[in-house]
Every structure is written in C-alpha cells, then in structure tokens.
Amino acid sequence: MKVLIYSPEEDFSSQLASLRCLAALDVDRWHDFSAARESFEQDRHPLVLVEASTSDGDGLSLCRKIRAVAAKDRHVIVMVAPNDDPLLHRLALQAGADEVIDRNADPDLMHVQIGNAKRRAIRLDESRLVHKATLAIQRAMDRMQLGVTITNMDGTILYTNEADAQMHGYEPEELLGQSVRILSLPDSWKPLTAEQARNMKSWRRETVNVRKDGEEFPVQLLSDVVLDADGEPVAVVTVSEDITERKHMESELGNARDELTCRVRERTTELLEANIRLQHEILERRKAERQLLYEALHDSLTDLPNRALFYDRLSRVLAGSDRHPDHLFAVLYLDLDQYKVVTESLGPDAGDRLLIQASHRLRNSVRPEDTIGSAGSDEFLVLVEDLRDANDVTRVARRIQENLAAPMEIAGQAVFTTASIGIALSSTGYDKPEDMIRDAQIAMFRAQAGTGGGHIIFDREMHERALARMRLEMELRQALEREEFEVHYQPIVELESGRVEGFEALARWKNCDGLPVPPNEFIPLAEEIGTIADLEHQILRRVCCDIQQWRELVGRSVPFVSVNLSGKELANPSFANQVADTLRDFEVDPSWLRFEVTESSIVENSSVAVQILAELRQLGIRVYIDDFGTGYSSLSSLHSYPVDTLKIDQSFVSGDGTNHENWEIVRIIIGLANNLGLEVIAEGIETTEQLDAIRELGCSLGQGFLFSKPVLPIEVERFLGAPEIDIVA
C-alpha cells in the first residue's frame, strides 16, 4: 500500500516515515505543497499523513484538495497538528481529515494512532479491490435467478443480487455491510483460515439458512474463493438455491418408497415422469444462466462482444505476446461518421438499423478468427492478429471503409456512411488492454479531425498531444477556480480625431509555468469542456471592477468597454438577468458596456439569441456583430437582428493593400451598415496605408496595433488622461 507524507520539515517527515507501523510500506515524502498534491492526483494514496502548523497553511489546503478529488470512503487522511491549538484541530476536521493527532506525541502513541489509520486504509483498499473485481460481472449476476452473495474473508457482505435478497426476505440494501451470519443458523458459519482459502477452490454443500422473519429453509450452496493478482484470497462468491421444493419432493419420494412394495408397477411410470420434469427444469435453468452470461458479455443490438469481453480477449493476446514477441497484432477503433446525422434526420430506429448493417459488413471485412466488438453507441473495436507488417492492417482498414461506403437501404432511403479508424499496433509495446484501446481511440480522434472517413496509425506524438491537452484542461479548470485570468484592453479609436472612444476587453492567461496561453487555444477548449460561461462571467466582473476604478479617476465620462460573448450565453434565457445583477453589484451604467457576438452564434441559436440580445439592449447595453463578413448569416435577415454595430474582421483589412477584392468587401459592408443605420468598426489596422484606405471608405472607428496593443488595466489610465492618439496623416 502507498502512503503519502506531507511536511515542510525534513526532520519531522523522516520521523513519521520511520514509525514501525509504516515499515515495508511504499512511502512518498514531500515538502512542497504542489508536488504533494500532484503526487496524490497521480497515485491516489490510500493513507495520507499531513502536517498542519497554522490555520491558513498548506496542510489544510492539501487536505481540502484531496477531499475535492477523492471519495470520502476511499482514502484515510490523518492530520498531525499541535495539541495546544484546538482551532487548528477543528479546521482540520472541517477540511476533510479523518483524524487529528498531536504533533508532539510520544512516538509509541503515534505508532498506535497511525497504525489504526493504516488498518482502516488497508480495509478501504481491500474493499476497493474487491469492488473492482466484482464490477465486471455484477450486471450479469443482478439478473440471475439464482441467489449470488459476495463477502470479504471476514464474512462482511459486499454484494448480493435481487434473487438472493428476496430468497431471505430482505432488500439488497439491507444486507450490504452485514455479516453473512445474519443468513445462517447461530454458530453454523465459521470464516476460512488463510491456508484453507488459498487451497480451497470451490465447495458445494446443503445447509439450512434463515429468512428475515426467522423462518428456516434448506439451501444448496456453491462457493468459490476469489484470489487477487498475487494469489491472495480477497473474497468468497456463493451461489445459493432454495431447495425447499426439492426437499419436499424428496420427502414425498421417500414416502413413495415405503409404498413401492405394493405399488411398484403403478408408481414407476409416475416417478419417471416426475424425474424427467425435474431434469428438464434443471436443463432450462442452466440454459437461462448461460443466456444471461452471454447477454452480459454481448451488445444486445448487434450481438457483438461488448467492451468487457473484448478487453478479456485482448488481455489474453497481450499475455501471449510475452511468450511470442514476434507476434504482431493491432486494435482498430472505428466511429461511424454519419450516425448522428441519420438518427437526427430519420430517427433512433434508423440509427439502430444502421448499426446492425454496419456490424454485418464489419464481419464480412475481417477473418473469422479476428475479433469484432461494440465499444458503445456508433463505435466498434476490431482485434486483428497474425500480421506480417503494418501494411496488412492498413489493407484491413481500407477494406472495412470500402465495405461501409456502399449505400445502405434504411427506412426506404439510401444512406451513405464512412468510418474514421484509429489503429494501435502491438509493436508500440503494451502491457494493458486499456492502453492499447486508448491509443487506437486517440488515433481515431485524429482521423476525425481531418475530413473523416480516413484511417491513422497511432504514434507517440499523438499521445503527447493528448496528454498536453489533458494538462491544459486541468490547468484551465484550476485557473477558473483561482480566478487567474487577466483582462487586457485595446483602444477603439475615432479615426479622424484620434480620440479614444472605448476599449475591447480581451481575456489573457498564463499557465502554471508562467507562459502565456494563446486565446485561440484556451477559449475553444473552454467551450468544448463547458466552462466558457464561467470564464466569461469572470471576465465581465473584472471589466465592471475596472470600470468602477476608472470612474473614480475621471467621473462619469468613462469610455465604453466591449466584451466578447460565446454562443453558450446566447442559449441561456437567464443571461440578461445575470448581467443586470452584475452591473448592480459594481454600480456600472449599462451604457458603458458593449457585447460582441459572432454571426454564427446568432444563427445557431436564432430564436433564443435574438430575444436575449433584445433584452440586453433594453438594459441599455449596445450589441456588436464581431468578425463580420466571415460568418454565414443571411444579409436579408441582418436588419432583424437587435444589433448596433458591425466590426469588420481584420482579415479584410490586413495586408499591403493590394488585395482589391478584400477592400471591395469592406466598401460593401460599410455601405450596408450605413443603409441599416449601424456603426462600423474596422479591426486589425496596423499600417498608415490601411488607415488611409479605411478612412477613404467612410469607416469612422477602428482598432489595431497602429494605435496600441492590448494593455493592462493600469495602463488604460494614460488613455483616460490624454484620450487622443496622434494618428492624423
């Protein structure tokens, strides 16, 4: 078992690690808060010892962080703190510590206290191992007609299915955590010794069990010992059958034997028929059990092996590869690119028929000895063995794609689909099936990122990119929690006078290494993982706070600030009310605020977005369409949008001025805005040539590096003091 010790003091950390109760355990000692937290997130130590010396120190913070990412009943946290600080003890328990011990206690007392915590952690760890061992077959056992109960080696019930609970007159939840003795006659159950458990594989017996109401009834029990990877017994699985009826029949048969002397000929046929019926029932029951097991390991729609069975087969192949290192095999991860379109257009039944036909074509695309599995929804797994080189598996992938590309007749329509395929080769080197499947899935995502319908073989660079994205996502969530995002401001200038009319607020972020992360990386990631609304809420509050400070400097003549909105907010019916609450919190006049939205975000959420934008304008907030000219909105419906200003995308303004087509588009946009009574702001002005050209076309406002790069809030004050920029040619 792994143990984590965190203490800023090297000597005290060594003192804890040297306790007898921690001998022979794998102990990680850390003196740095961040390193200790990262170590726990990686290894999830069952036992954690944390030193806390002050009520606002890293010890309490580490305890909270661990409780934030770890289940309460899976890890034991012991806080070591001075006994003369009861407030610190109380804060430690509130932070999630299971126990607080005195830092200055005698080592023997520490040994006893930490030894008790170690034993609790071991029991929790054993429970977790047993839970993992039983999870794969739990669904099958839940549906069995025979009773199934799983206990640990001390007889504590870890699992019981519906059939077993009902047989004994209980609900399954009543039995969990109880001793198995509750089901037996007094003194009739004894735990196995460790030696018996290791040597005894399975045993069958008939005995008498007790129902909840005290009724005794006969049962037939078949028990098996479950061993862990080290061959140590961790649990006992017992299948039970109520044989009351059989015993009753046996009793009747016994009575019949007494009469056989005078009724042999009359009863022989009857007894034979009863025996046949009994055998038939047994055969039917066994058949049903086999069917239940089959259903638990196969997809109900396509009849393909499910992920659990595919894992098992891949595990066997990986284990065999240790004995035959030249054995080359591959896992293919497939996703049907058009499945979502089919279900949304033709309905879920059509989607099911698409999956069934696709599974048939997959079977026809590989050899009988290859394994095809369902990975859930519209995803499939294929295990291809006995390959000579990578060219063999690419030929298989092409054959699959060619077979799937042929039209399918579904709901009276010809449906076409393609498959994006990721390939993981065994030559990369794998020990676990989940790693090989994970890499095949990463390659599949890479194939989807292109045009779809292709196949890609995994390489280590893909894994590194996936890890980098995961790290970035984790850092992004932490940055949101800590409110680490900054706001920089770029002036929006009146092009004739050089007067600063307002600013655009731009989100900026530095990662844990202090390096800036480009907005075109973290903003799309925030949209993908669903945290964009939290990010935009933080930015809006920062902007309102800055406006409040600027107002104290220059009074009510504060330039406006425009804030970018994502499509997520335009689908939130309560967004306008949230904005109004924020403005009231900071006493910000709505006229000092602008919101920038893209054409595409309005079109994607048309009905709700128009209503939300109208509510914002009713508050007194003006609305801009950002990056105008790059979206796909209909110009004929532009007049119906509740907007005030068009911002010309910088792609039309940038360059050396020789692209006449771009400038013609700019001229058309400005003319359109004038006809609709809208303002126009040109983005990306970097040279005086661009400034002269945009002026000549009649655009009155602009922003770009020619005037200023985005600056920190403190630097905005120089624009407030001298609000004109010398740009007049």
Secondary structure, DSSP 8 states (H G I E B T S, - for coil): -EEEEE-S-HHHHHHHHT-GGGTTSEEEEESSHHHHHHHHHHH--SEEEEE--STTSHHHHHHHHHHHHS-TTT-EEEEEE-TT-HHHHHHHHHTT-SEEEETTS-HHHHHHHHHHHHHHHHHHHHHHHHHHHHHHHHHHHHT-SSEEEEEETT-BEEEE-HHHHHHTT--HHHHTTSBGGGGB-TT------HHHHHH--EEEEEEEEE-TTS-EEEEEEEEEEEE-TTS-EEEEEEEEEE-HHHHHHHHHHHHHHHHHHHHHHHHHHHHHHHHHHHHHHHHHHHHHHHHHHHHHTB-TTT--B-HHHHHHHHHHHHHHHTT-TT-EEEEEEEEETTHHHHHHHH-HHHHHHHHHHHHHHHHHHS-TTSEEEEEETTEEEEEEEEESSHHHHHHHHHHHHHHHHS-EEETTEEE---EEEEEEEGGG--SSHHHHHHHHHHHHHHHHHTTSS-EEE--HHHHHHHHHHHHHHHHHHHHHHHT--EEEEEEEEETTT-BEEEEEEEEE-B-TTS-B--HHHHHHHHHHHT-HHHHHHHHHHHHHHHHHHHHHHHTT---EEEEE--TTGGG-TTHHHHHHHHHHHHT--GGGEEEEEEHHHHHHTHHHHHHHHHHHHHHT-EEEEEEETSS---GGGGGGS---EEEE-HHHH-SSS--HHHHHHHHHHHHHHHHHT-EEEE----SHHHHHHHHHTT--EE-STTT---B-HHHHHHHHHS-B-----
